Amino acid sequence: MKKIQKNHKLLTKLTPLFFLAPAIILLVAVILYPVCKVIQYSFIDNIINDNYTYVGFDNYITVLTDSRLVPMISFTLLFTIVSVLAHTVIGILCAVQLNVKINPKALAIFRVIYVLPWLFTAAVVAVIWQLMLNPQGVVNSLLSSISGTQVIIDWLGNPTLAVVSLLIINAWRGYPTCMISFLAGLQNIPDSIYEAAQMDGAGKIRQFFSMTLPSLKNVILSVGILDAIWTMNLFPLIWLTTGGGPLGATETLATLIYRLSFVEFQFGPASALAVMGLILSMVGVGIYMKVQRNVD
């Protein structure tokens, strides 16, 4: 009898694992196993051949001494910081506009318009902006109409202009994600706070800086950290727009990993760089979890 009770208790404890088993198997197969293999490849000389040898930290040394590393880090930091700031500012402003009490149908139309950039895939966005920024594209045609003279600017062919263009493209495509989170935060702020502020004579601007922003502080911090992680690892939009060029001006961590792997076929150094990127992402995740713990 005791043995049956003991087995019943064990079965009760193991029951949740049976329900989680499919998800656990999928997680191991899709995420954990590939990550472990990349870590292994980062210590191997050439994974193409079966007769590979372990080379220790040689691949890491190769990556750290690569002349493209410093420009890549510089642009990745610039791209991440400017993009996060742009997403935050634009997202907050758009969320405030969508939080006003107007005709529900009109509000629904504005919400669809503001969220449109988020609905397009990276390939579609890249094609649209390449056509617009082409020397014979819409942007140059518009500038020519305004100036009265023919303007031919290679926006994606000049290193400086390519950086500026890419920042504008990513700011346009990425702000809806932040906007939705900020809008949810705004809708959780009680109306009584604004009513009390109006009675005290506070204007809209004063309410925004003294009440709205402080109320959104935790949301802004959490979304900003997640956005920084996503932006740092952004690949499709950059690769399909500039390919990391011209002259490596828009090379990021993700594009350099791809270039080392599938253009130069240096899988060992590419794996080492991927592991370094994984460590940076894990640091960001740790900061995010700590912030969330403090918020709770």
Buried (B, 14 or more C-beta within 10 A) or exposed (E): EEEEEEEEEEEEEEEEEEEEEEEEEEEEEEEEEEEEEBBEBBBBBBBEEEEBEEBEEBBBEBBEEBEBBEBBBEBBEEBBEBBBEBBBEBBBBBBBBBBEEEEEEEBEEBBEEBBEBEEEEBEEBBBBBBEBBBEEBEBBBEBEEEEEEEBEBEBBBBEEBBBEBBBBBBBBBBBBBBBBBBBEBBEEBEEEEBEEBEEEEBEEEEBBEEBBEEBBEBBBBBBBBBBBBBBBBBBBBBBBBBBBBBEBBBBBBBBBBBBBBEEEEBBBBBBBBBBBBBEBBEEBEEBBEEBEEEEE
